[in-house]
Structures are given as C-alpha cells and as structure tokens.
C-alpha cells in the first residue's frame, strides 16, 4: 500500500506465489488482476469506493484491454503500479497502468471501461465518478 508521502495514484505490492508461472515470473494474467487492485485502491483513496458504486446502481465493464510486457517480475519482488486516467468520454473511461520495479518498467496496461446501469443497459460515465475524476485530475494524471 502507498505510504503517506506517496502520490494518490501509486499502488505498491509484491509478487506473490499464486501470481507466478512455472518460470518463477509473474504470470501475464496476474498483471491484469493487479491493475484492477491498483485501480480500486486508488479510486477508494480518491473518495470513490466499491460500495458507493453499488449504491449508485451502476458498474463498470471492460470494453478493451491491452498490455505490453517489458521484463518479468519475480517472486516476492516489490513493484508499484501508477494509475492514470488516460481518457474520459461521455460513455467510456480509459485507465492506464504503469507497472515498475525499482524504477525499471515491467508492463504498461490500458483498459477501456464502459458502464452498465442496474438493468444491464449501457449508460454514460456516472456523474459522481466523473466528478471524483475531475476533482482529483492532477493526482490521477487526467488532462481534460
């Protein structure tokens, strides 16, 4: 977890046993799980929790995901994920994840989210989520 002097959008973790493959490196799919953990943690610290989302009656779904891998992360290796809001349209939110260990890039991910309402119908980016992003634009790397 981030320390008190860490930027809002930085998430810290270590490679765990269940995340490694037969080569002893973090499995490529585990990066996507870690990106999700980082996004949820960063948005919670920015004031937008999972419970708040449920109360508002909407939820995000992944429309597109991509990831470039630069080097393996090994068991128990500390790393950080920097979460930035790379784009925000009327209907989608694009989040970028820069994963590094000791300043050395390991992966760069990008996820485009769409949103569904309680009836499972596509909806616009929820106003309250948009407001949190705009209130924390600098900390989240969001440029309007």
Secondary structure as GFF3:
##gff-version 3
##sequence-region A 1 144
A	DSSP	beta_strand	10	14	.	.	.	ID=ss1
A	DSSP	three_ten_helix	17	19	.	.	.	ID=ss2
A	DSSP	alpha_helix	28	45	.	.	.	ID=ss3
A	DSSP	alpha_helix	50	56	.	.	.	ID=ss4
A	DSSP	beta_strand	58	69	.	.	.	ID=ss5
A	DSSP	beta_strand	78	88	.	.	.	ID=ss6
A	DSSP	beta_strand	93	101	.	.	.	ID=ss7
A	DSSP	beta_strand	104	117	.	.	.	ID=ss8
A	DSSP	beta_strand	122	123	.	.	.	ID=ss9
A	DSSP	alpha_helix	127	135	.	.	.	ID=ss10
A	DSSP	alpha_helix	137	140	.	.	.	ID=ss11
###
